[in-house]
Amino acid sequence: MQHNVLILDFGSQYTQLIARRVRELNIFCEIFPYNNIPTDLSSYKAVILSGSPFSVRAEDAPHPDLSQIRGKMPLLAVCYGAQYLAHFSGGEVAPSNIREYGRANLSFIKDDEAFFDEVALNSQVWMSHSDTIKQLPTGGVRLASTKDVENAAYRIEGESTYAIQFHPEVYHSVDGKQMLENFLVKIAEVPQNFTPNAFVDEIVAEMKEKIQGDKVVLGLSGGVDSTVAAVLLNKAIGENLYCIFVNNGLLRKNEFESVLNQYKGMGLNVKGVDASARFLNELAGVEDPETKRKIIGRVFIEVFDDEAHQIEDVKFLAQGTIYPDVIESVSVKGPSATIKSHHNVGGLPDFMKLKIVEPLRMLFKDEVRRVGKTLGIDDELLGRHPFPGPGLSIRILGDITPEKVRILQEVDYIFINGLKEHGLYDKVWQAGAILLPVNSVGVMGDERTYEKVVALRAVESTDGMTADWVHLPYDFLMKISNEIINKVKGVNRVVYDISSKPPATIEWE
């Protein structure tokens, strides 16, 4: 990708949101840890420094080498980045006298500054820091203030270096996207050429060049990511793509048969493999969610290895890995702490002898959908809710048995079909049911019951990095609850999850 924006991650919970906002401007960007800066910066047009949970005054504070960046290309420093530039360049950073967290308004904006074009006085911004800049760095020019933060934004004379103590990437900063556009487009002059069509053309060419005439095996999951990856690769290498759709016994009700038929209707070369017994046997008695993920990842690889051996001269394994998977699976000192392992990230064991190809590795979920639309994939398939790679295993809290899988499949089927029938499915980003490891007392007819509790979960989101619970109508929840309890043997109580991410995650495990 040309005309990149480099984002250096100092461990902020908002770093991925910076990337999302930049991508929304049709500008390609990449995130790198502050201590792993690319050696070749020639393709980058601008650099953004993220925030951080660290204080610049701490001994273990992130301390990047910016010698090849500062003064040599446009630089935007956000929160920690702004304090870092001040602290190590002749300014002063000190603990805040008051808590600087939450909404604030720009009470002063310097006239005729390109960074604040089309940003009105009193524009709301989002603060999140315990230190504040008391004195600007050498050459610093104050650009904006709030009631409590005098140096809310500044630039450095003689450089295209800008710094802000607030977070433009979060929705609470009303004109944050405009500020990012002002910096990237007006100041750094980064071309806005990252579009779905451009991505398809570039990736197809890249895949042809990388794969040449070799064969590729791809695991289809029924989800958006692997489907778009398959269609992209099919466009690039055609009959040399061999797709395998594995039934791990943890799919949704009837999903193996229905999705397999759908794939064949798309002209893909697909083989269905029912390995459900193999997965469930391996998972028997396992309760820890990380262990479940690792077992499923291992068995997936073993199944793929078995199937790949039946295809002569396969050289590549394709995966539907997307950018959040990559980010969440990277762990360095400080930035991007591992949240959970992903079964399709991190390489293959030596015995497989296959090289990995990941055509979607640099895309967020909503970008994958836009690429899929460009490729002509059916809207119904592109609109499918995300479904975890480990399937229902991480929605069954505790150990997994065939009976628990049956119960959850039935509950999930009623919930998802209900959303579709009531016109709610497309208003929800992801929905599903969770089988809890507790029984509760109930009464059915004149008899006492002691059966399972299920939780329903529905969230709205853009890319899964943050999510809010959906306010589903009470009448709908009442109807679904009654239907589940009446039709699913083994369940006598239904609850609804009203947690947002953060602090919760979308899945329970």
MOGI-V391060 format. One record per residue. OMEGA is omega in whole degrees, -180 to 180 (NA if undefined). Layout:
omega->OMEGA
omega->OMEGA
This chain:
omega->178
omega->177
omega->-179
omega->167
omega->179
omega->176
omega->178
omega->-174
omega->176
omega->177
omega->-179
omega->175
omega->-177
omega->-175
omega->-179
omega->179
omega->175
omega->180
omega->180
omega->-179
omega->179
omega->179
omega->179
omega->177
omega->-177
omega->178
omega->-179
omega->179
omega->178
omega->178
omega->174
omega->173
omega->-177
omega->-178
omega->177
omega->-178
omega->179
omega->180
omega->179
omega->-179
omega->-172
omega->-178
omega->-177
omega->180
omega->-178
omega->180
omega->176
omega->175
omega->-178
omega->171
omega->-178
omega->173
omega->-179
omega->169
omega->179
omega->-179
omega->-177
omega->-179
omega->-178
omega->-179
omega->176
omega->-175
omega->-175
omega->173
omega->-178
omega->-174
omega->179
omega->-175
omega->-173
omega->-180
omega->-178
omega->176
omega->-180
omega->-176
omega->175
omega->-179
omega->-176
omega->173
omega->178
omega->180
omega->179
omega->179
omega->178
omega->180
omega->180
omega->-173
omega->-175
omega->-179
omega->174
omega->178
omega->180
omega->175
omega->-177
omega->176
omega->179
omega->176
omega->178
omega->-179
omega->-179
omega->-179
omega->177
omega->-175
omega->174
omega->-179
omega->-180
omega->-178
omega->177
omega->173
omega->-179
omega->-178
omega->171
omega->175
omega->-175
omega->-178
omega->-177
omega->174
omega->178
omega->174
omega->-174
omega->173
omega->-178
omega->176
omega->-178
omega->176
omega->-178
omega->179
omega->177
omega->-179
omega->179
omega->175
omega->176
omega->-179
omega->-180
omega->-179
omega->-179
omega->178
omega->177
omega->-179
omega->-178
omega->177
omega->-179
omega->-180
omega->-177
omega->177
omega->167
omega->-179
omega->-175
omega->-177
omega->-176
omega->-177
omega->-178
omega->178
omega->177
omega->170
omega->-179
omega->-179
omega->176
omega->179
omega->170
omega->-178
omega->-180
omega->-178
omega->180
omega->-179
omega->179
omega->-177
omega->-179
omega->-173
omega->-178
omega->-176
omega->-179
omega->173
omega->-168
omega->-179
omega->-177
omega->180
omega->178
omega->179
omega->178
omega->177
omega->179
omega->-179
omega->-172
omega->-174
omega->-175
omega->-176
omega->-177
omega->179
omega->177
omega->180
omega->179
omega->-173
omega->179
omega->-178
omega->178
omega->180
omega->180
omega->179
omega->-179
omega->-179
omega->-176
omega->-178
omega->178
omega->178
omega->-180
omega->180
omega->178
omega->-179
omega->-177
omega->-172
omega->-176
omega->-179
omega->-177
omega->180
omega->-178
omega->173
omega->-176
omega->176
omega->177
omega->-179
omega->-173
omega->-179
omega->-176
omega->-172
omega->-177
omega->179
omega->179
omega->177
omega->-180
omega->-179
omega->176
omega->-179
omega->178
omega->178
omega->-176
omega->-171
omega->173
omega->-172
omega->177
omega->176
omega->178
omega->-177
omega->178
omega->178
omega->-173
omega->171
omega->-180
omega->180
omega->-175
omega->176
omega->175
omega->-177
omega->177
omega->-172
omega->-177
omega->-177
omega->-175
omega->-179
omega->178
omega->178
omega->-180
omega->180
omega->-179
omega->177
omega->180
omega->179
omega->178
omega->177
omega->-171
omega->172
omega->177
omega->-180
omega->179
omega->-180
omega->-174
omega->-179
omega->-180
omega->179
omega->-176
omega->176
omega->-180
omega->-177
omega->-176
omega->177
omega->-178
omega->-178
omega->-176
omega->-176
omega->178
omega->178
omega->176
omega->-179
omega->-178
omega->178
omega->-179
omega->177
omega->-180
omega->-178
omega->175
omega->-179
omega->-180
omega->178
omega->179
omega->-180
omega->178
omega->-177
omega->-179
omega->179
omega->180
omega->178
omega->-176
omega->170
omega->174
omega->-178
omega->-174
omega->167
omega->179
omega->179
omega->-180
omega->179
omega->175
omega->-169
omega->178
omega->176
omega->-178
omega->-178
omega->-175
omega->-178
omega->179
omega->177
omega->174
omega->180
omega->180
omega->-172
omega->169
omega->178
omega->-178
omega->178
omega->178
omega->177
omega->177
omega->-173
omega->-179
omega->179
omega->170
omega->175
omega->-175
omega->175
omega->-175
omega->-174
omega->-177
omega->177
omega->177
omega->175
omega->-177
omega->172
omega->-175
omega->-174
omega->-176
omega->-170
omega->-176
omega->-177
omega->169
omega->-173
omega->-178
omega->177
omega->177
omega->180
omega->-180
omega->176
omega->178
omega->179
omega->177
omega->-179
omega->177
omega->179
omega->-176
omega->-178
omega->-179
omega->179
omega->180
omega->-179
omega->-180
omega->177
omega->173
omega->178
omega->-174
omega->178
omega->178
omega->176
omega->-176
omega->-178
omega->-179
omega->171
omega->170
omega->-178
omega->-175
omega->-176
omega->-175
omega->174
omega->177
omega->180
omega->178
omega->177
omega->179
omega->-179
omega->-176
omega->177
omega->180
omega->179
omega->-180
omega->-179
omega->180
omega->-177
omega->-177
omega->178
omega->178
omega->177
omega->-180
omega->-178
omega->-179
omega->177
omega->-177
omega->-172
omega->-177
omega->176
omega->-178
omega->180
omega->178
omega->179
omega->178
omega->180
omega->-180
omega->178
omega->-175
omega->-177
omega->179
omega->172
omega->177
omega->180
omega->176
omega->178
omega->176
omega->-171
omega->178
omega->-175
omega->175
omega->176
omega->176
omega->-168
omega->-171
omega->174
omega->174
omega->176
omega->175
omega->-177
omega->175
omega->-178
omega->172
omega->-176
omega->173
omega->-175
omega->179
omega->179
omega->171
omega->-178
omega->175
omega->177
omega->-176
omega->178
omega->179
omega->-179
omega->-180
omega->-179
omega->179
omega->-180
omega->179
omega->-179
omega->-179
omega->178
omega->180
omega->-178
omega->179
omega->-177
omega->-179
omega->-172
omega->-175
omega->179
omega->179
omega->179
omega->177
omega->179
omega->179
omega->176
omega->-180
omega->-176
omega->-180
omega->178
omega->178
omega->176
omega->-17
omega->12
omega->178
omega->170
omega->-178
omega->175
omega->180
omega->179
omega->NA
